[in-house]
Structure formats: structure tokens, C-alpha cells
Amino acid sequence: MNWRRRLLPFVFPAESDRWLIFLRIVMGLVVVCYAWPLRTDWNYLLAGTGRGVASRDLLEGLLSTQSPLIPRLGWPVSTCRHLGLSESFALSLAWFLLLCAGFLLLVGIWTRPAAVSAWFLQLATAKSGGLLAYGVDNFVTIGLFYLTIAPLPDRLSFSWQRNAWQKTDPQIYGFHRRLLQIHLCFIYLFNGATKCLGTGWWDGSNVWQVLV
């Protein structure tokens, strides 16, 4: 059929791994730049009730009403408590592992485990610190998720050079890139529609106040 002949090249275009190289390096850099500046305030920002700027226990309790399966920092904290370790140690360990995952992605070592670890820890941090998270955290989570399912390693990663991996079908690279493109299109489509339908965006007096 004609629609199938047109659909398959659209969903499975032949692509190189250049976009994957870019995504891996940028995501690694973002994770490092996300974790490193928080090294001195990490425990203070994400501590439990009565010990931080916001109650992580309260935020995670509200998160549980949405779904008990959403990753959160309370999981490693609870595990460490069962092992006789403190909450401070668990949070510091989560920060250290997140930073290491970012460096590994940046260099291209153990890219798959690094991508999975970075995605899980970044998502858990964003959900446990919900009051401190904003739109960029969502895009970082999305980028790391697609990196976890992408056909790693890429040609410029240390893992590829050391183990001489076989070439991946160019259509596989194209498929994963197309998934990411479609996802971003839906994000901007619905965000744009929400802003167009929002009364605050069409109120001339509000716009004038902002401009003034």
C-alpha cells in the first residue's frame, strides 16, 4: 500500500549516530552541571522532615498519592536505614552516583549503565524535590530516558573504541531519533495549545503590565 511505503521511511529513516553522540555528551554535561553546584546544599535541600529547606517526606507522601512506583530518593534512604546507615549518607551517595554517571556519559564509559543510573537518580531527585524542580528538569528526564533506550554505545564513546562493537543498522538510529522528535513535537504542541487557551495570555491588561 502507498501509505505503508510512505510510513516506513518516515518511522525508520536511515541515520548515522551523530545525533546520539551529541545527545550523550550534552546529557552527561547537563547532569554534571546539575549535580556539582549542589554539592554543598544537596543534603539541606533534600533532607527529610525538619532537617531541610522543604520536607522531602511530605513531598514524597504527596507523590505516593499519584503512584507508588514513581522513583524517589526515599527508596535509597530506606534501604540505607535498614543497613544501619544514616539519611545523610544515603543522600550523599545518591549525589556521588549521579555525578559519576554524568562523567561516565560525558566520557563514554559504560554508557548503558551510566544512562540508566543518571535517568533514575535525576528523576528521583526531581520528584523528591518537587517544589524546587521546573521545566528544565522534565526535559533532562526525557533526554536521559531516550538515552537509556538508544542503541548505545556510539562511535566516539570509549566503550566502542575499546571493544570494537559491530555497526548498528542506520534505521535503528533513525527510529530512536524519530521517537524523540515526535515526543518533542507533542510537548510543544500541547504546551502551545495550553498557552493559547489560557486567559492570562489573552488579557491585554496583564500583557501591558508585564511589558511595563
Secondary structure as the mmCIF struct_conf table of DSSP 4:
data_model
#
loop_
_struct_conf.conf_type_id
_struct_conf.id
_struct_conf.beg_label_comp_id
_struct_conf.beg_label_asym_id
_struct_conf.beg_label_seq_id
_struct_conf.end_label_comp_id
_struct_conf.end_label_asym_id
_struct_conf.end_label_seq_id
HELX_RH_AL_P HELX_RH_AL_P1 ASN A 2 VAL A 11
BEND BEND1 PHE A 12 PHE A 12
BEND BEND2 ASP A 17 ASP A 17
HELX_RH_AL_P HELX_RH_AL_P2 ARG A 18 ALA A 35
HELX_RH_3T_P HELX_RH_3T_P1 TRP A 36 LEU A 38
TURN_TY1_P TURN_TY1_P1 ARG A 39 ASP A 41
HELX_RH_AL_P HELX_RH_AL_P3 TRP A 42 LEU A 46
TURN_TY1_P TURN_TY1_P2 THR A 49 ARG A 51
BEND BEND3 GLY A 52 ALA A 54
HELX_RH_AL_P HELX_RH_AL_P4 ARG A 56 GLN A 66
TURN_TY1_P TURN_TY1_P3 PRO A 68 LEU A 69
BEND BEND4 ILE A 70 ILE A 70
TURN_TY1_P TURN_TY1_P4 LEU A 73 LEU A 73
HELX_RH_AL_P HELX_RH_AL_P5 GLY A 74 HIS A 82
TURN_TY1_P TURN_TY1_P5 LEU A 83 GLY A 84
HELX_RH_AL_P HELX_RH_AL_P6 GLU A 87 VAL A 107
TURN_TY1_P TURN_TY1_P6 GLY A 108 GLY A 108
BEND BEND5 ILE A 109 TRP A 110
HELX_RH_AL_P HELX_RH_AL_P7 THR A 111 SER A 128
TURN_TY1_P TURN_TY1_P7 GLY A 129 GLY A 129
HELX_RH_3T_P HELX_RH_3T_P2 GLY A 130 LEU A 132
HELX_RH_AL_P HELX_RH_AL_P8 GLY A 135 ILE A 149
BEND BEND6 ALA A 150 ALA A 150
TURN_TY1_P TURN_TY1_P8 ARG A 155 LEU A 156
BEND BEND7 SER A 157 SER A 157
HELX_RH_AL_P HELX_RH_AL_P9 PHE A 158 ASN A 163
TURN_TY1_P TURN_TY1_P9 ALA A 164 ALA A 164
HELX_LH_PP_P HELX_LH_PP_P1 TRP A 165 ASP A 169
HELX_RH_AL_P HELX_RH_AL_P10 PRO A 170 LEU A 197
HELX_RH_AL_P HELX_RH_AL_P11 THR A 199 TRP A 202
HELX_RH_AL_P HELX_RH_AL_P12 GLY A 204 LEU A 211
#
